[in-house]
Amino acid sequence: MTPGQRLRQLANLLNATTPLGLLLAGCARAPVRRGPRGLLIATGYRWRLPFAGAFTVGNVVIFRAGPAQALADPVLLGHEERHCTQYAWCLGLPFLPLYFLAAGWSLARTGNPGTRNVFERHAGLQAGGYPEPGDRIQAATIGRTGPAARERNEA
């Protein structure tokens, strides 16, 4: 791990978001394993909310998919890793209301919670499965996961 990745790991541990992510994964019975670059990967998440195929809490990246499929998409994993860094920059829990405000702003402006969301834009819209501004969302692919239909893979 780089010094920056170690610092992010420590920051998210101290700001309580990584322990919160581990608690959430444990309550959802999503097994956790070590991932690359100081990430913790939880797989098999089955709760209804959030609707995304992947989301991040601290340094814990939580996937609906199994372990093989979760680690097979380095683009999405990189996107989620950038959210881990955003948690550290926001000093932990303040990231959540800031993210939801940005998602609400984006939803009101574009009809999509990611397109104009500053956090999603900095993490990479396309990597997270969000349309670029001006792109049309195809209703037939919403809710699917995987590289072939990445219209809304993460939160």
ABEGO torsion letter per residue (X at the ends): XBAAAAAAAAAAAAAGAAAAAAAAAAAAGBBBBBBBGGBBBBBGBABAOBABABBBBEABBBBABBAAAAAABAAAAAAAAAAAAAAAAAGEAAAAAAAAAAAAAAAAAAGBAAAABAAAAAAEAAAAGBBBBGBBBBAAABGBBEAABAABABX
